[in-house]
């Protein structure tokens, strides 16, 4: 049976640390890598046993591959995604899909016209903790949901302290890096869309002036559920968590806003407290398996292109809210 063939658009850190291994665990092979830096691309290909590297995007897109994984800086996603769609390649794109909603919507529209699958790499949907919370909410274990709270703060590793802190044009800052994940995860767990957002930001000196290295805010969902988020690059000792509170119970997940398959979930009700049973697995393998199944006509990606548009719209509204010090309606 022929292996699923990937082309990498971007010789990225996330590919190095997580995604390349997940692709191979999912039974795929990596045929080529594109990088604008020929030396970086060649070194990356050698490091991971990838047969080809190229500095020509069209060269990669015209090669015998089934799909591309886009992990370049955010400002490049739209152009590269649209080029891949026109070449007939399916696309797994890092979040956020783009740096503005209009580009993200164009990506979705053009992929649909080209009959290719577009998935957003919101890996947190693949976590056992978050899937168990979604299932518990759906099953009525906490009654009517009232609020959801996400703590997604931490300390940005030194090797990632580059464009995320210094390049606004590429989508720098905690909101487009972290809040966009929170927005998608909240939508996933409570199965609701956002209506408006209020946010405030902090610059503690890790990022350049004008770029936030931490943010807090509140999202109001269409059903009236309130969502709270705390995101940041600057807190070394915080524990990540997700809480969902209903009128007859609460779910509390800890150590869960992570790329690793870890964490636990407690259900608290009038009957006491109990841990939910979890089956941890590699979040990226689950994401990739769902993506390749969707290409085969079986279901949808864990996070679709439309989901990517929605999470981007919430994050951009949060940035606008912080800038204008006002409540901002969601554009998507």
Secondary structure, 3 states (H helix, E strand, C coil): CCCEEEEEECCCHHHHHHHHHHHHHCCEEEEEEECCCHHHHHHHHHHHCCCEEECCHHHHHCCCCCEEEECCCHHHHHHHHHHHHHCCCEEEECCCCCCCHHHHHHHHHHHHHCCCCEEECCHHHHCHHHHHHHHHHHCCCCCCEEEEEEEEECECCHHHCCHHHHCHHHCCCHHHHHHHHHHHHHHHHHCCCEEEEEEEEECCCCCCCCCCCEEEEEEEECCCCEEEEEEECECCCCCCEEEEEECCCEEEEECCCCCCCCCEEEEEECCEEEECCCCCCCHHHHHHHHHHHHHCCCCCCCCEHHHHHHHHHHHHHHHHHHHHCCCEECCC
